[in-house]
Amino acid sequence: MIDWKSRDAVSGLMFLAIAIYVSVSTLVGLDIGSLDQMGPGFFPLALGVILGVIGVVVLASVKPDEDEMPPVNWRAVCLIGAAPVAFGLTVRSLGLVPALIVSVALATLSSSSIRPLNAVLVIVGVTVFCVVLFKFGIRVPYDLINRRFLP
């Protein structure tokens, strides 16, 4: 018997709901194509199927006597949710590097157990990795730093 109040059951149901939505909307609105000639709906449909399989596996692994769910860490929810929003709002006006620093700093602040030196190392490391990957690897056309804000 599945304990429907458990965290794993909620996660499995969430995966299944997203999988069904993505798969149905892809089948209705996009051409799937074939393995040789993939259409624009092939990849979203594949992701929907993978999410569905993950949801079924998670639901199958739910234990019936799981402990009570821990309280929600609202600090983490708010700061991690704000990180991509901050990135989107700052990348064009400030440039790629400041936007990455702001968004990664917000995500890092979501943890109350990280020490300041470790937070700085994470911010610098993720920013350098993203700059190398996006600016020089796949050549995303954003300025590293918007020159309007330099002295």
N, C-alpha and C positions, 0 to 999 in steps of 0.2 A: 504494500500500500504506500502510495506516495504522500509524503507530508507536504501539502501545497503551500504551507506557510514558510517553508525553508528557503534559504537564500539560493540554493542550487536549483530548486524547482522554479523559482521566479526567473532566474537567469535562463534556464532551458526554455521556458515559455516565451521569454523575450526574444531569444534567438529564433524560435519557430515563427513567431509573429512577424519579425523582420524578414525572414526567409520567404514566407508566404507572400508578403506584400511585394518584395523585390521581384520574386519569380512571376507572380501574376501580372504585375505592371509591365514587366519586360515582355512577357508573352503577348500581352494585349497591344503594346505600343511600339515594339521594335522588331526588326527582322533578325532572326537568329542566324540564318545561314547554315553552313556545314563546317566540318573540320578543315576542309580545303579552302573554302571561301567564307571565313567568319564574318558575320554581320555585326552591326553595332550592339545587338542584344546578346551576343554569345557570352561575353565576359560577365555582364550583370547576372545572367541566368546561372552561369557556373558559380558565381559567388552566392547566389540565393540557395542553390543546391548544397553548397558546402556549409552555409549557415544552418540549413535545415538538418543536415547530418550532425553537426555539432550540438544543436538543440536536442535531438533525439538521444545522443550519447550522454549529454548532461542529465536529461530527465531519467535515463535508465540507471544512472549512478546515484540517484538521490537516496539517502539513507532515511528510513522511517522515523528514527528517534533522534533527530538532530536537535542540538541545544537551541535556545532562544537566539534570535538574530541580534547581533550587537547594534548599538546605537549608530545612527548615521553621522559620519564626520562631515558636518556642514561646511567647515573651513575648507576641506579638501574639495568638496563638490563645487563650491563657489569659485575657488581660485583656479582649479583645473578647467572649469567651464569658462572662466574669464580669459584664460591664456590664449586660445585661438581667436577669440573676439578681439583681444588687444593686438594680436599679430595682424589681423585683417584691417584694423583701424589705423595701424601705424606703418605698415610696410611701404605704402606709396609716399606718405608724407615725410617719414624719417629715413627710410632706406632699409635694406635687408638686415644689416648687423644690429642696429638699435631695436628693430622690431623683434628679432630673435632674442636679444638680451632681455627685453621686457617680458615676452611671453614665457621664456624658460625660467626667468626669475619668479614669475607668478606661480608657475607649476611647482617650482622648488619650494616656495614658501608654504605650499599646501601640507608639507610634512613638518610636524612639530619636533621630530627627532633628529633632523639633519643639522649638523654643526655648520657655522658660518663659512669656515674654510672649505668644507666639502661642498657647500652650496655654490661657492664661487668656482670651484673646480668643475662642477657639473655645468654651470652656466657657460663657462669658457669652452669646455669640451664640446658640448652640444652645439654651441654657436659656430665653432670652428668646423665641426663635422658638417653642419648644414650649409655653411658658406662654400666649403670645398665641393660638396655634393651638388648643390643647386646652382651656384654661380659658375663654377668651373667644370663640373661634371656634365650636367644636362643643360647648362647655359640658360638659366631663367633670366629674362631681361629686366632685372631690377638693379638699381644702383646699390652698391654696398652701403654707402652713406649718402644721404641727400645733401648736396653741396650748399643748399640755401642755409643750412643750419650750422655750417662751419664758420669760425671767425675769419 
